[in-house]
Amino acid sequence: MIKDDGSRAFRKVRSLLETPILDEHKWAKVPTIPCDGVLLDMEDSAPPHRKEEARAKVLEYLERPEYFGGRSVLPRVNSLDTSWGEADLRAVARSSADVVLYPKVRTPEDVMEVDRILCDEGSQARIFVIIETAGAVVRLQQIVETGLVHGLLYGPAGQALDARFSHFSDGDVFDEMYHYARSKIILSAAAVAIPVFGIAFVPDMRDLRRVRQEVVRARRQGFSGLVTFYPTHVDVINEVFSSSDEEVAEARRVVEAYESALSTGAAALSVDGRAVLVHDYERSRQVLARAEG
């Protein structure tokens, strides 16, 4: 079953905050943090003996949208190869959730099974998946071509664990091992026009200068936005993933000049002495689409 396209709803989402729903002190701060979306986690931050408690909390807050102030909410279930996964999925499917975040996907059949369970419960929730296994990276094209996936999140730490390579090397992130997966995830998302979120992972998450460098790199690489566990990162992500007034004004000038040239049949176009090609026009349209929602 192919659900309605939800990519437009995430066009302006820059920052997604993941904070433990079972940590009352941290969770109480969520309404004050200027993130664009919130992950409601039943998986990594919930120990086995508290899984059902986490599920109950997630279901409670799914029915309290005012707590999030209109922001996007993504409940993350446990995978179906755990004893909690199916119960999580069915419970979320019966809630008001319009997105389900599914972890540790490995095959397109995993996505089809998630969709089958959601359909069994009458849910129209869109499926976002976390790409954090070697199998998911290898089969990524088939996964997105199911037509059932409406967003991707990249989990580099999970990928390192699953593929058994080092996450760090010589005091820094072992970056060369992530090049292939990161590029493939970004290109696969672009091919089917769905959002893709990464994470700015550095050895010292308190080093905001280094975090900013990684956020800038992520935007240049083509990520839609980033997930973070740290509230101090949210402002950096929002700033970097927002087009400045100058960028928007320049994009508008390029679009207007290009469309004017087309209407008059001009063979060449320049703005401020710089040649403007169709690629510049289309990129400027993307800037405006994101800025204007």
Steps between C-alpha positions, in 0.01 A plus 500: 500500500647834396399774740463869425824688444609664823825650380353850476416496871870453577631755249570755772614255769864573577556359848366186666560459874530156655469511876411214739129504575565309824738769630253740657756778544606498134153435365355797688725731298367391160242781465773763553746365242464660153529177301274441200412144598526254788581128505294303753726207575396151605824342385856600592427717804255252656663208685332158460324509836346842414392441139129484580529811716664685211225385263232625739674838527531532124132420452410754768690779329377410153159602631641827634607686185485832683810391692700523176354829380417379152840346434554172316494194728664169408439203731784250469394140559716196568576283198289196417782262586458594867227386734361856523495606136162378382322619814665841458393523137142397564467738793638794300282405202191528722608843620480835323858469371545603137863380484669184626878486530627146449856401600748237383331435167696246292283407202207633296298215650549659843333817375218302339435321829489830689253632244288184527470540877411868470236418241361222721432766763352746249791741531604745229824585681796563273808283550839655566787255535841521665783380278744354752574147380727366229203323344303823470788679329551215253126472421416869524373539145254213543390640837411845366349355183231324703327839490423458870786702646439872549822597673846372593714552809864401499642324808880489460570357847260213433660441161846477658371251755318287244786498249765453771721792411641759737292808564807699604861497387790704640269709715259596223208351310618226260342698221624312195284199593185712472555661160327232292198457726448872552512575127273209412241602759492860380475401133235233568284750685540757224407243236154452652465855638483418871673678789820360649639585842851442629681566826792730580718251684833618640724360776410780743139605466570806717731640233251726324762628256558148372129422510435801279759377250319166476160667468627718216645194328171313537306779335749517213473124455124522451347392829157653568586555866658330798407304809665591830494378858636832628279809541804727458534373140149599396572870445807414291305257283209741453732784404709302252200333336314830460549714193611852590304803381782563254479144361123526458526840331769371262293191419198716425705721268632199311153348462343825385780575256500149355123489453506846344769386257295195408192710433693727259686219330844618608774250420730592789457643846727655758443651844762749621727384219472133598357254250182334629428147382195280547676333795528838675132562433388165638722533808358848564149359474593243765624775732173689460287189545665423831494860621135549406378156605 
